Structures are given as C-alpha cells and as structure tokens.
Amino acid sequence: MPPNSAAWLTSSSKTLEVKSAPYPTPGPNTIVVKNGAIGINPIDCLKQEHPGMVFGYIKLPFVIGSDVAGEVVQVGPGVTRFKVGDRVVGQARGVLQDRNVSSEGAFQAYTVLLPDMTSQIPDTLSFENAAVLPLGLSTAVAGLFQKDQLALQLPSAPAKAPINKTLLVWGGSTSVGSNAIQLAVAAGYEVFTVCKWRSISLHDTNPCSPRICC
C-alpha cells in the first residue's frame, strides 16, 4: 500500500496538522482516488474555527474537506461506472452524519468517494479547475430543485426549451451562482443575475449566458 498523509483537524489546535494517515481501502460501492487537487470551502474554515457549530457529532482528530479531483486507483466490489486510471471529480462525504469517517475526507492524498457523488472528467479539464465544482454545484442543485426549496423544473442536456419563466440569481459570479445560472438555463428558465464583478461575458452569443446587472 502507498503511504498516505492528511491535514488533520486535531482536538488541541485550530491549526490543521499534516501527518500520516491510514491508506483507505475501498469497501462495497466505493472507490479510492489519488487526489490531484482539492477545493477549500467556507464550511471547512467554520469547522476549523468553531468545532461545535457545525458537524458537532464529529470526534477529533478528523480529516475534513469535500471537493476533490484526481485519478481512480482502486474500485470496491459492486462498482461498474469507474475503473483504475479514470480521471474524476467528486464530493467527499466524510463529514456527513451517516458517513462520519476520516477516510472519506478530502484533505489527504487518497480519499474514498461514493460513485454516485463522482464523475469522470475529460483530459482537457485540469484537476485544479475540476476541484472547485462539487460543493458549489450541489449547493446550487439543492437550492433550485429540492422540494423544500425552490422546487424548480429539473434541467436536462441538451437544455430544455424555454418555459417563459424567469429566475433571478444573486451573486452570479460566485461558485454557487455560476452553477445555478447554468442549471437554471438547462431547466428552461430565463436567468437574470446580479454580481459585483463583470466576470461573466456580457455578449449574448452563448445560449447559457444570463442577463447581467452589475
């Protein structure tokens, strides 16, 4: 087994401590990914600075982090969508109460991922660019489509025909906002967005471009 290392959130300090970690063995319906890049999110900092505010059931020391991109190095029993060598991006679920295990945290060299929270990526997409997607995408999905949130019509690929309904996305240049824009357009909505910076093209040549107020 190759050596593994992780940035541990310990019980004695708010500072992450880089040290060795067990090499994760894949169980049924899981895969092991050698991480090429990870993403850092506000929820990670919140858990680090205020351990009791979120994920209070976690017992420190623990490996946190959710966004990873890398290469599949092992597949567990029952996995059919992935093979060793696949380039993937995924959302690590270790901090969730029904998982609650450091081997599924992102802040380490090797992470266990669930296949239904993982996707193959093309060679043209770098690990660094892919690693910013998972939590931003899933947050946008939850807000737009969950029944207890906006409960909008689901998206499709190719995008659905316009349904003559409009959505306003605040913070369209953010990671969550940019994902929300693309998902809503794919669901058939006309999208308006408000953002601080003109980081989204103002030219309406792209069918996924929103109308922008800055």
Contacts in CASP RR format, 6 or more apart in sequence:
PFRMAT RR
TARGET T0000
AUTHOR 0000-0000-0000
METHOD contacts of the structure
MODEL  1
MPPNSAAWLTSSSKTLEVKSAPYPTPGPNTIVVKNGAIGINPIDCLKQEH
PGMVFGYIKLPFVIGSDVAGEVVQVGPGVTRFKVGDRVVGQARGVLQDRN
VSSEGAFQAYTVLLPDMTSQIPDTLSFENAAVLPLGLSTAVAGLFQKDQL
ALQLPSAPAKAPINKTLLVWGGSTSVGSNAIQLAVAAGYEVFTVCKWRSI
SLHDTNPCSPRICC
1 23 0 8 1.000
2 23 0 8 1.000
2 110 0 8 1.000
3 20 0 8 1.000
3 23 0 8 1.000
3 109 0 8 1.000
4 20 0 8 1.000
4 21 0 8 1.000
4 22 0 8 1.000
4 23 0 8 1.000
4 24 0 8 1.000
4 108 0 8 1.000
4 109 0 8 1.000
4 110 0 8 1.000
5 18 0 8 1.000
5 19 0 8 1.000
5 20 0 8 1.000
5 21 0 8 1.000
5 108 0 8 1.000
5 109 0 8 1.000
6 18 0 8 1.000
6 19 0 8 1.000
6 20 0 8 1.000
6 21 0 8 1.000
6 63 0 8 1.000
6 102 0 8 1.000
6 107 0 8 1.000
6 108 0 8 1.000
6 109 0 8 1.000
7 16 0 8 1.000
7 17 0 8 1.000
7 18 0 8 1.000
7 63 0 8 1.000
7 107 0 8 1.000
7 108 0 8 1.000
8 16 0 8 1.000
8 17 0 8 1.000
8 18 0 8 1.000
8 19 0 8 1.000
8 21 0 8 1.000
8 61 0 8 1.000
8 62 0 8 1.000
8 63 0 8 1.000
8 102 0 8 1.000
9 16 0 8 1.000
9 47 0 8 1.000
9 48 0 8 1.000
9 51 0 8 1.000
9 60 0 8 1.000
9 61 0 8 1.000
9 62 0 8 1.000
9 63 0 8 1.000
9 64 0 8 1.000
10 17 0 8 1.000
10 60 0 8 1.000
10 61 0 8 1.000
11 60 0 8 1.000
11 61 0 8 1.000
14 48 0 8 1.000
14 49 0 8 1.000
16 48 0 8 1.000
16 107 0 8 1.000
17 61 0 8 1.000
21 63 0 8 1.000
21 102 0 8 1.000
21 108 0 8 1.000
21 109 0 8 1.000
22 103 0 8 1.000
23 110 0 8 1.000
24 32 0 8 1.000
24 103 0 8 1.000
24 104 0 8 1.000
24 110 0 8 1.000
24 111 0 8 1.000
24 112 0 8 1.000
25 32 0 8 1.000
25 74 0 8 1.000
26 32 0 8 1.000
26 74 0 8 1.000
26 75 0 8 1.000
26 76 0 8 1.000
26 79 0 8 1.000
26 112 0 8 1.000
27 76 0 8 1.000
27 77 0 8 1.000
27 112 0 8 1.000
28 76 0 8 1.000
28 77 0 8 1.000
28 78 0 8 1.000
29 76 0 8 1.000
29 77 0 8 1.000
29 78 0 8 1.000
29 79 0 8 1.000
29 114 0 8 1.000
29 115 0 8 1.000
30 76 0 8 1.000
30 79 0 8 1.000
30 112 0 8 1.000
30 113 0 8 1.000
30 114 0 8 1.000
30 115 0 8 1.000
31 72 0 8 1.000
31 74 0 8 1.000
31 75 0 8 1.000
31 76 0 8 1.000
31 79 0 8 1.000
31 82 0 8 1.000
31 88 0 8 1.000
31 112 0 8 1.000
31 113 0 8 1.000
31 115 0 8 1.000
31 118 0 8 1.000
32 72 0 8 1.000
32 73 0 8 1.000
32 74 0 8 1.000
32 75 0 8 1.000
32 110 0 8 1.000
32 111 0 8 1.000
32 112 0 8 1.000
32 113 0 8 1.000
33 68 0 8 1.000
33 70 0 8 1.000
33 71 0 8 1.000
33 72 0 8 1.000
33 73 0 8 1.000
33 88 0 8 1.000
33 90 0 8 1.000
33 110 0 8 1.000
33 111 0 8 1.000
33 112 0 8 1.000
33 113 0 8 1.000
33 118 0 8 1.000
34 70 0 8 1.000
34 71 0 8 1.000
34 73 0 8 1.000
34 109 0 8 1.000
34 110 0 8 1.000
35 68 0 8 1.000
35 69 0 8 1.000
35 70 0 8 1.000
35 106 0 8 1.000
35 108 0 8 1.000
35 109 0 8 1.000
35 110 0 8 1.000
35 111 0 8 1.000
35 127 0 8 1.000
36 68 0 8 1.000
36 69 0 8 1.000
36 70 0 8 1.000
36 71 0 8 1.000
36 127 0 8 1.000
36 131 0 8 1.000
37 68 0 8 1.000
37 69 0 8 1.000
37 70 0 8 1.000
37 126 0 8 1.000
37 127 0 8 1.000
37 128 0 8 1.000
37 130 0 8 1.000
37 131 0 8 1.000
38 65 0 8 1.000
38 67 0 8 1.000
38 68 0 8 1.000
38 69 0 8 1.000
38 106 0 8 1.000
38 107 0 8 1.000
38 131 0 8 1.000
39 65 0 8 1.000
39 66 0 8 1.000
39 67 0 8 1.000
39 68 0 8 1.000
39 106 0 8 1.000
39 131 0 8 1.000
39 132 0 8 1.000
40 65 0 8 1.000
40 67 0 8 1.000
41 65 0 8 1.000
41 66 0 8 1.000
41 67 0 8 1.000
41 135 0 8 1.000
41 136 0 8 1.000
43 54 0 8 1.000
43 66 0 8 1.000
43 135 0 8 1.000
44 64 0 8 1.000
44 65 0 8 1.000
44 66 0 8 1.000
44 107 0 8 1.000
46 53 0 8 1.000
46 54 0 8 1.000
47 53 0 8 1.000
47 54 0 8 1.000
47 55 0 8 1.000
47 58 0 8 1.000
47 64 0 8 1.000
47 95 0 8 1.000
48 64 0 8 1.000
51 58 0 8 1.000
51 60 0 8 1.000
55 64 0 8 1.000
55 95 0 8 1.000
55 97 0 8 1.000
57 97 0 8 1.000
57 100 0 8 1.000
58 95 0 8 1.000
58 100 0 8 1.000
61 102 0 8 1.000
62 95 0 8 1.000
62 102 0 8 1.000
63 102 0 8 1.000
63 103 0 8 1.000
63 105 0 8 1.000
63 106 0 8 1.000
63 107 0 8 1.000
63 108 0 8 1.000
64 95 0 8 1.000
64 105 0 8 1.000
64 106 0 8 1.000
64 107 0 8 1.000
65 92 0 8 1.000
65 95 0 8 1.000
65 105 0 8 1.000
65 106 0 8 1.000
65 107 0 8 1.000
66 91 0 8 1.000
66 92 0 8 1.000
66 93 0 8 1.000
66 95 0 8 1.000
66 105 0 8 1.000
66 106 0 8 1.000
66 134 0 8 1.000
66 135 0 8 1.000
67 89 0 8 1.000
67 90 0 8 1.000
67 91 0 8 1.000
67 92 0 8 1.000
67 106 0 8 1.000
67 131 0 8 1.000
67 132 0 8 1.000
67 133 0 8 1.000
67 134 0 8 1.000
67 135 0 8 1.000
68 89 0 8 1.000
68 90 0 8 1.000
68 91 0 8 1.000
68 92 0 8 1.000
68 106 0 8 1.000
68 111 0 8 1.000
68 113 0 8 1.000
68 131 0 8 1.000
68 134 0 8 1.000
69 87 0 8 1.000
69 88 0 8 1.000
69 89 0 8 1.000
69 90 0 8 1.000
69 121 0 8 1.000
69 127 0 8 1.000
69 128 0 8 1.000
69 130 0 8 1.000
69 131 0 8 1.000
70 87 0 8 1.000
70 88 0 8 1.000
70 89 0 8 1.000
70 127 0 8 1.000
70 130 0 8 1.000
71 85 0 8 1.000
71 86 0 8 1.000
71 87 0 8 1.000
71 88 0 8 1.000
72 82 0 8 1.000
72 83 0 8 1.000
72 84 0 8 1.000
72 85 0 8 1.000
72 86 0 8 1.000
72 88 0 8 1.000
73 84 0 8 1.000
73 85 0 8 1.000
73 110 0 8 1.000
74 84 0 8 1.000
75 82 0 8 1.000
75 83 0 8 1.000
75 84 0 8 1.000
79 115 0 8 1.000
81 115 0 8 1.000
82 88 0 8 1.000
82 115 0 8 1.000
82 118 0 8 1.000
82 120 0 8 1.000
86 120 0 8 1.000
87 120 0 8 1.000
87 121 0 8 1.000
87 122 0 8 1.000
87 123 0 8 1.000
87 125 0 8 1.000
87 127 0 8 1.000
88 113 0 8 1.000
88 118 0 8 1.000
88 119 0 8 1.000
88 120 0 8 1.000
88 121 0 8 1.000
89 118 0 8 1.000
89 119 0 8 1.000
89 121 0 8 1.000
89 127 0 8 1.000
89 130 0 8 1.000
89 131 0 8 1.000
89 133 0 8 1.000
89 134 0 8 1.000
90 113 0 8 1.000
90 117 0 8 1.000
90 118 0 8 1.000
90 119 0 8 1.000
90 134 0 8 1.000
91 113 0 8 1.000
91 117 0 8 1.000
91 118 0 8 1.000
91 134 0 8 1.000
91 135 0 8 1.000
91 138 0 8 1.000
92 104 0 8 1.000
92 105 0 8 1.000
92 106 0 8 1.000
92 111 0 8 1.000
92 112 0 8 1.000
92 113 0 8 1.000
92 117 0 8 1.000
93 99 0 8 1.000
93 104 0 8 1.000
93 113 0 8 1.000
93 114 0 8 1.000
93 117 0 8 1.000
94 100 0 8 1.000
94 101 0 8 1.000
94 102 0 8 1.000
94 103 0 8 1.000
94 104 0 8 1.000
94 105 0 8 1.000
95 105 0 8 1.000
101 112 0 8 1.000
103 111 0 8 1.000
103 112 0 8 1.000
104 111 0 8 1.000
104 112 0 8 1.000
104 113 0 8 1.000
104 114 0 8 1.000
105 111 0 8 1.000
105 112 0 8 1.000
117 134 0 8 1.000
121 130 0 8 1.000
132 175 0 8 1.000
133 175 0 8 1.000
133 179 0 8 1.000
135 175 0 8 1.000
136 175 0 8 1.000
136 176 0 8 1.000
136 179 0 8 1.000
137 179 0 8 1.000
137 183 0 8 1.000
139 176 0 8 1.000
139 179 0 8 1.000
140 176 0 8 1.000
140 177 0 8 1.000
140 179 0 8 1.000
140 180 0 8 1.000
140 183 0 8 1.000
141 179 0 8 1.000
141 183 0 8 1.000
142 149 0 8 1.000
143 149 0 8 1.000
143 150 0 8 1.000
143 180 0 8 1.000
144 150 0 8 1.000
144 152 0 8 1.000
144 180 0 8 1.000
144 183 0 8 1.000
144 184 0 8 1.000
144 187 0 8 1.000
145 151 0 8 1.000
145 152 0 8 1.000
145 154 0 8 1.000
145 183 0 8 1.000
152 167 0 8 1.000
152 184 0 8 1.000
152 187 0 8 1.000
152 189 0 8 1.000
153 160 0 8 1.000
153 163 0 8 1.000
153 187 0 8 1.000
153 188 0 8 1.000
153 189 0 8 1.000
154 187 0 8 1.000
155 183 0 8 1.000
155 184 0 8 1.000
155 185 0 8 1.000
155 186 0 8 1.000
155 187 0 8 1.000
155 188 0 8 1.000
156 186 0 8 1.000
156 187 0 8 1.000
157 186 0 8 1.000
159 185 0 8 1.000
159 186 0 8 1.000
159 187 0 8 1.000
159 188 0 8 1.000
159 207 0 8 1.000
159 208 0 8 1.000
160 186 0 8 1.000
160 187 0 8 1.000
160 188 0 8 1.000
161 188 0 8 1.000
162 188 0 8 1.000
162 189 0 8 1.000
162 190 0 8 1.000
163 188 0 8 1.000
163 189 0 8 1.000
164 190 0 8 1.000
165 188 0 8 1.000
165 189 0 8 1.000
165 190 0 8 1.000
166 189 0 8 1.000
166 190 0 8 1.000
166 191 0 8 1.000
166 192 0 8 1.000
167 184 0 8 1.000
167 189 0 8 1.000
167 190 0 8 1.000
167 191 0 8 1.000
167 192 0 8 1.000
168 191 0 8 1.000
168 192 0 8 1.000
168 193 0 8 1.000
168 194 0 8 1.000
169 177 0 8 1.000
169 180 0 8 1.000
169 181 0 8 1.000
169 184 0 8 1.000
169 191 0 8 1.000
169 192 0 8 1.000
169 193 0 8 1.000
169 194 0 8 1.000
169 210 0 8 1.000
170 177 0 8 1.000
170 193 0 8 1.000
170 194 0 8 1.000
171 177 0 8 1.000
171 193 0 8 1.000
171 194 0 8 1.000
171 195 0 8 1.000
171 196 0 8 1.000
172 178 0 8 1.000
172 180 0 8 1.000
172 181 0 8 1.000
172 193 0 8 1.000
172 194 0 8 1.000
172 195 0 8 1.000
172 200 0 8 1.000
172 210 0 8 1.000
173 195 0 8 1.000
173 196 0 8 1.000
173 197 0 8 1.000
173 199 0 8 1.000
173 200 0 8 1.000
174 195 0 8 1.000
177 193 0 8 1.000
178 200 0 8 1.000
181 191 0 8 1.000
181 193 0 8 1.000
181 200 0 8 1.000
181 208 0 8 1.000
181 210 0 8 1.000
182 208 0 8 1.000
184 191 0 8 1.000
185 191 0 8 1.000
185 207 0 8 1.000
185 208 0 8 1.000
185 210 0 8 1.000
186 208 0 8 1.000
190 211 0 8 1.000
191 210 0 8 1.000
191 211 0 8 1.000
192 210 0 8 1.000
192 211 0 8 1.000
192 212 0 8 1.000
192 213 0 8 1.000
193 200 0 8 1.000
193 210 0 8 1.000
193 211 0 8 1.000
193 212 0 8 1.000
193 213 0 8 1.000
194 212 0 8 1.000
194 213 0 8 1.000
194 214 0 8 1.000
195 212 0 8 1.000
195 214 0 8 1.000
196 214 0 8 1.000
197 214 0 8 1.000
198 212 0 8 1.000
198 214 0 8 1.000
200 209 0 8 1.000
200 210 0 8 1.000
200 212 0 8 1.000
201 209 0 8 1.000
202 212 0 8 1.000
203 209 0 8 1.000
204 211 0 8 1.000
END
